[in-house]
């Protein structure tokens, strides 16, 4: 069965390898509090850029937000003389709050996510009883990407791949020879993302990962999270498709779909929910915006009891 989106992404990576297209420059910022890597990718010729998976600092005990982590991105963009075209979200994160609206106000750029965000909004809109005033049509974002969509960062070609499994809306952005894959694969020594959130599915995750692994071995891979695998004393968030295919402890070449599903299902059953799932999902399903203030002018995060 033909996969034209994947074929386009492969051809795009190969053009960079042959020297027929420029390689993007990537600078990553790691937030240890949420184990999240934010990536700034830019075209060295035009200085145009995209920010991928940004982080808003949030103190759960007090409910206070701040922007120290996102400010590092702003400082870097300004110091390098970059023009931000895109604020990209690989999916609606459950472990950190997005800083995309704040970064838009500072730096500009269109906010984009996968079109299946509407499924996430529908499911979690009900869980959090968000009310009719909460739009479930993705209108909080400037663009909704579908599988195979093309865009550009400056003069560098980019292809969008739908890679569901962790959530229904997960997308990978292949920009030049760099793939930003969200929550699918982690570093080879750590494995893969969980698949037990509402709308997630381990078999679908396996197929999405195998699709990513069809990219050329030299494809640079930038991850959304790292948790330090046992025996590794530093955080890491960049690898290659070849390294993942050969050495990923959960899904290297030779692991069958059924074996992966059995492993992932058993492992997920032992995992606690992310510490920030309640605020993260409520904010991120709104495109990184807080719920509307109530009659007293205060915004609130809901915690459903005995639901998740």
Wavefront OBJ file of the C-alpha trace (Angstrom):
o trace
v 0.000 0.000 0.000
v 1.393 3.375 -1.049
v 2.138 5.990 1.625
v 2.611 9.219 -0.295
v 3.158 11.360 2.802
v 5.954 9.093 4.020
v 7.470 8.921 0.537
v 7.516 12.727 0.409
v 9.224 12.908 3.802
v 11.824 10.319 2.738
v 12.593 12.232 -0.463
v 12.915 15.430 1.555
v 15.475 13.883 3.952
v 17.416 12.381 1.053
v 17.663 15.785 -0.655
v 19.424 17.149 2.414
v 21.752 14.125 2.514
v 22.745 14.743 -1.115
v 23.434 18.422 -0.434
v 20.521 19.507 -2.614
v 18.672 21.196 0.247
v 19.862 22.924 3.424
v 19.797 21.226 6.803
v 17.892 23.128 9.471
v 19.640 24.399 12.589
v 18.097 23.077 15.816
v 18.566 24.429 19.330
v 16.842 22.608 22.188
v 15.858 23.777 25.649
v 15.248 21.120 28.284
v 12.915 21.717 31.227
v 13.873 19.310 34.005
v 10.698 20.042 35.993
v 8.558 18.410 33.277
v 11.294 16.435 31.466
v 10.318 18.282 28.277
v 12.485 19.384 25.355
v 11.415 22.476 23.420
v 13.042 22.805 20.021
v 13.717 25.917 17.963
v 14.414 25.005 14.348
v 15.459 27.547 11.744
v 16.595 27.989 8.174
v 20.174 29.344 8.309
v 19.668 31.223 5.034
v 16.446 33.105 5.804
v 16.642 33.041 9.646
v 12.988 32.009 9.728
v 12.073 29.620 12.510
v 9.562 27.382 14.256
v 9.179 26.728 17.987
v 8.068 23.180 18.805
v 6.466 22.010 22.088
v 7.025 25.005 24.345
v 6.654 24.940 28.145
v 4.805 27.300 30.489
v 6.124 27.077 34.047
v 3.368 26.032 36.460
v 3.547 25.536 40.213
v 0.890 22.995 41.113
v 0.728 23.793 44.826
v -0.072 27.479 44.319
v -1.556 27.434 40.820
v 0.882 30.137 39.718
v 2.342 30.400 36.227
v 5.584 32.010 35.115
v 7.690 32.267 31.979
v 11.318 31.610 32.897
v 11.567 28.541 30.659
v 9.834 30.206 27.711
v 11.902 33.359 28.195
v 15.019 31.339 27.338
v 13.451 30.655 23.950
v 12.648 34.337 23.473
v 16.198 35.350 24.412
v 17.699 32.838 21.978
v 15.408 33.833 19.089
v 16.197 37.510 19.571
v 19.934 36.967 20.013
v 20.068 34.935 16.792
v 17.948 37.397 14.839
v 15.311 34.799 13.991
v 11.801 35.405 12.697
v 9.302 32.904 14.111
v 6.790 31.637 11.542
v 5.327 28.744 13.499
v 4.421 27.728 17.039
v 4.009 23.957 16.595
v 2.473 21.433 18.990
v 3.069 17.742 18.299
v -0.062 16.959 20.381
v -2.091 18.155 23.356
v 0.378 17.374 26.126
v -0.678 15.818 29.438
v 2.533 16.540 31.354
v 3.190 20.240 30.819
v 1.352 23.401 29.904
v 2.070 24.986 26.530
v 3.547 28.485 26.424
v 2.568 28.967 22.767
v 0.123 31.889 23.236
v 2.639 33.765 25.384
v 5.394 33.090 22.855
v 3.093 34.233 20.048
v 2.668 37.544 21.844
v 6.456 37.880 22.194
v 7.644 36.466 18.875
v 4.706 35.873 16.536
v 4.086 32.730 14.512
v 1.015 30.690 13.610
v -0.101 28.151 16.205
v -0.617 24.713 14.647
v -1.489 21.183 15.761
v -2.928 18.019 14.221
v -6.541 18.122 13.047
v -7.470 15.233 15.340
v -7.250 17.683 18.258
v -11.019 17.875 17.837
v -11.276 14.288 19.152
v -9.186 15.203 22.173
v -11.341 18.273 22.755
v -14.501 16.176 22.532
v -13.302 13.525 24.992
v -11.743 15.844 27.542
v -14.366 18.535 27.122
v -16.814 16.000 28.541
v -14.437 14.767 31.257
v -13.892 18.328 32.491
v -17.507 19.397 31.835
v -16.158 22.375 29.899
v -19.601 23.573 28.847
v -20.985 24.775 25.548
v -18.735 27.838 25.570
v -15.721 25.569 24.961
v -15.358 25.125 21.198
v -14.540 21.576 20.165
v -13.666 22.423 16.559
v -9.972 23.257 16.862
v -10.661 26.975 16.350
v -8.216 27.847 19.145
v -5.406 27.090 16.651
v -4.402 28.995 13.529
v -3.901 25.828 11.476
v -4.939 22.204 11.818
v -2.589 19.814 10.029
v -3.612 16.608 8.263
v -1.394 13.701 7.316
v 0.714 14.611 4.304
v 0.312 18.372 4.624
v 3.311 20.425 3.548
v 4.640 23.668 4.951
v 7.997 25.422 5.121
v 10.324 26.959 7.661
v 11.917 29.679 5.580
v 13.121 27.861 2.494
v 13.259 24.437 4.162
v 10.544 21.969 3.180
v 8.479 20.279 5.878
v 6.094 17.329 5.804
v 3.491 16.388 8.413
v 2.951 12.745 9.415
v 0.005 11.659 11.569
v 1.400 9.268 14.208
v -1.444 8.412 16.616
v -1.263 5.948 19.479
v -0.160 8.034 22.449
v -3.103 10.314 21.646
v -5.320 10.432 18.549
v -3.826 13.776 17.532
v -0.070 13.097 17.621
v 1.858 14.490 14.666
v 5.476 14.292 13.579
v 6.975 17.264 11.772
v 9.755 16.320 9.350
v 11.583 19.580 8.636
v 14.434 19.086 6.193
v 16.319 16.103 7.600
v 15.064 16.605 11.173
v 12.021 14.779 12.548
v 10.230 16.164 15.598
v 8.215 13.175 16.723
v 6.460 14.186 19.943
v 5.471 11.291 22.189
v 6.102 8.196 20.068
v 9.715 7.107 20.570
v 11.989 8.077 23.436
v 15.758 7.611 23.473
v 16.680 4.065 22.410
v 17.668 3.112 25.965
v 14.315 4.293 27.369
v 11.834 2.978 24.828
v 8.455 4.360 23.835
v 5.600 6.571 24.980
v 2.619 5.259 26.908
v -0.634 4.508 25.082
v -3.239 4.347 27.863
v -4.696 7.872 27.800
v -8.265 8.279 26.484
v -8.043 7.805 22.724
v -4.611 6.146 22.928
v -3.982 2.622 21.638
v -0.822 0.501 21.762
v -1.339 -1.264 18.433
v -1.804 2.070 16.703
v 1.319 3.404 18.416
v 3.369 0.464 17.106
v 2.215 1.120 13.555
v 2.978 4.829 13.859
v 6.474 4.032 15.148
v 7.160 1.570 12.350
v 6.077 4.271 9.915
v 8.611 6.676 11.424
v 11.265 3.962 11.296
v 10.842 3.816 7.510
v 12.526 7.216 7.278
v 16.218 7.104 6.267
v 18.577 5.915 9.012
v 20.402 9.253 9.023
v 17.233 11.223 9.801
v 17.870 13.329 12.894
v 15.231 12.651 15.540
v 14.288 15.200 18.197
v 12.253 13.922 21.124
v 9.716 15.659 23.328
v 10.812 14.052 26.609
v 13.631 12.255 28.354
v 13.683 10.616 31.793
v 17.272 9.293 32.036
v 17.325 5.572 31.407
v 18.874 3.405 34.140
v 22.654 3.727 33.950
v 22.573 7.065 32.107
v 23.339 10.138 34.192
v 22.473 12.866 31.684
v 19.378 13.942 29.791
v 19.285 13.382 26.028
v 16.740 14.296 23.371
v 18.423 13.805 19.994
v 19.066 10.526 18.191
v 18.607 9.063 14.698
v 16.155 6.733 13.042
v 18.961 4.233 12.543
v 19.788 4.204 16.252
v 16.119 3.715 17.120
v 15.677 0.858 14.656
v 18.759 -0.937 15.898
v 18.588 -0.305 19.601
v 15.226 0.865 20.937
v 14.590 -1.430 23.884
v 10.839 -1.639 23.200
v 10.529 -1.608 19.439
v 13.836 -2.325 17.654
v 13.797 -4.224 14.375
v 12.522 -7.744 15.013
v 9.961 -6.873 17.711
v 6.521 -8.020 16.557
v 3.373 -5.954 16.831
v 1.759 -8.426 19.234
v 4.833 -8.532 21.466
v 4.974 -4.747 21.580
v 1.282 -4.456 22.431
v 1.646 -6.992 25.247
v 4.692 -5.170 26.648
v 3.180 -1.687 26.303
v -0.153 -2.708 27.842
v 1.521 -4.386 30.821
v 3.889 -1.469 31.367
v 1.143 1.148 31.097
v -0.854 -0.643 33.787
v 1.966 0.155 36.250
v 2.220 3.867 35.454
v 0.696 6.682 37.461
v -0.925 9.613 35.703
v 1.402 12.560 34.984
v 1.618 15.011 37.865
v 0.286 17.895 35.769
v -2.352 16.093 33.729
v -5.259 18.079 35.175
v -3.999 21.581 34.356
v -2.106 20.492 31.246
v -5.004 18.971 29.344
v -7.457 21.709 30.284
v -5.041 24.378 29.082
v -3.599 22.583 26.068
v -6.948 21.558 24.607
v -7.604 25.321 24.517
v -4.429 25.987 22.540
v -2.409 26.847 25.639
v -4.979 29.267 27.034
v -6.455 29.175 30.513
v -10.173 28.505 31.044
v -12.320 31.621 30.928
v -12.542 33.531 34.231
v -15.597 32.947 36.391
v -17.877 35.661 37.789
v -15.282 36.712 40.365
v -12.639 37.278 37.678
v -10.579 34.225 38.645
v -9.706 31.333 36.336
v -9.989 27.803 37.728
v -8.623 24.353 36.911
v -11.115 21.547 37.537
v -10.253 18.215 39.143
v -12.811 15.508 38.350
v -13.115 13.052 41.240
v -12.844 9.287 40.602
v -12.951 9.802 36.839
v -9.483 9.316 35.318
l 1 2 3 4 5 6 7 8 9 10 11 12 13 14 15 16 17 18 19 20 21 22 23 24 25 26 27 28 29 30 31 32 33 34 35 36 37 38 39 40 41 42 43 44 45 46 47 48 49 50 51 52 53 54 55 56 57 58 59 60 61 62 63 64 65 66 67 68 69 70 71 72 73 74 75 76 77 78 79 80 81 82 83 84 85 86 87 88 89 90 91 92 93 94 95 96 97 98 99 100 101 102 103 104 105 106 107 108 109 110 111 112 113 114 115 116 117 118 119 120 121 122 123 124 125 126 127 128 129 130 131 132 133 134 135 136 137 138 139 140 141 142 143 144 145 146 147 148 149 150 151 152 153 154 155 156 157 158 159 160 161 162 163 164 165 166 167 168 169 170 171 172 173 174 175 176 177 178 179 180 181 182 183 184 185 186 187 188 189 190 191 192 193 194 195 196 197 198 199 200 201 202 203 204 205 206 207 208 209 210 211 212 213 214 215 216 217 218 219 220 221 222 223 224 225 226 227 228 229 230 231 232 233 234 235 236 237 238 239 240 241 242 243 244 245 246 247 248 249 250 251 252 253 254 255 256 257 258 259 260 261 262 263 264 265 266 267 268 269 270 271 272 273 274 275 276 277 278 279 280 281 282 283 284 285 286 287 288 289 290 291 292 293 294 295 296 297 298 299 300 301 302 303 304 305 306 307 308
